[in-house]
Amino acid sequence: MNAPNFRVEMKAPRTARVEIYDALGPSWAGMIDAKTVSGAIGAAGELDEIEVRINSPGGSVWEGLAINNILLFVDLVLVRD
């Protein structure tokens, strides 16, 4: 099973890019889940801005909604690219 195509990288001080290029679903099935996204954003430290890039072939609607809610309810500038 391949690792999901997901990463959070720092683009500038206090600015991160979140890239999700794989199916959304449970991590035990090799997919990207909300817990993984939340943990990675939290591990990035203090942020002022998050740039989001998503190109997912689909997966779990519930994981997608949970990820959406994580991104909407953080107190940051959200840039959709």
MONOR-V476270 format. One record per residue. SS is DSSP state (hx for helix, st for strand, lp for the rest). NEAR is the number of other C-alpha atoms within 10 Angstrom. D_CENTER is the distance of its C-alpha to the mean C-alpha in Angstrom with 1 decimal. Layout:
ss=(SS;SS)
near=(NEAR;NEAR)
d_center=(D_CENTER;D_CENTER)
This chain:
ss=(lp;lp;lp;lp;lp;st;st;st;st;st;st;st;lp;lp;st;st;st;st;st;st;lp;lp;lp;st;lp;lp;hx;hx;hx;lp;lp;st;lp;hx;hx;hx;hx;hx;hx;hx;hx;hx;hx;lp;lp;lp;lp;lp;st;st;st;st;st;st;lp;lp;lp;lp;st;lp;hx;hx;hx;hx;hx;hx;hx;hx;hx;hx;hx;hx;hx;lp;lp;lp;st;st;st;st;lp)
near=(5;6;11;17;14;18;14;18;15;15;12;10;10;13;18;21;21;20;18;19;17;19;21;24;19;16;14;8;12;16;20;27;23;21;15;16;21;14;10;16;22;11;10;14;12;13;18;14;19;23;18;16;15;13;10;15;9;12;16;15;11;13;19;19;12;17;19;12;12;15;19;12;8;14;10;14;14;15;11;11;8)
d_center=(20.3;17.9;14.7;11.6;10.6;7.2;7.3;7.1;10.6;13.1;14.8;17.4;18.5;16.2;13.8;10.5;8.7;5.1;6.3;5.9;9.7;10.8;11.8;10.2;12.4;13.8;13.1;16.9;17.1;14.9;12.0;8.3;8.5;7.4;9.3;7.7;4.2;7.0;9.2;7.6;7.3;10.7;12.0;11.6;14.5;15.9;14.1;15.7;13.3;9.7;9.8;7.4;8.5;8.3;11.3;11.3;14.8;14.3;14.4;14.3;14.6;14.2;10.7;9.8;11.6;10.3;6.6;8.7;10.8;8.6;7.9;11.6;13.2;12.2;15.3;14.0;14.7;11.9;12.6;11.9;13.1)
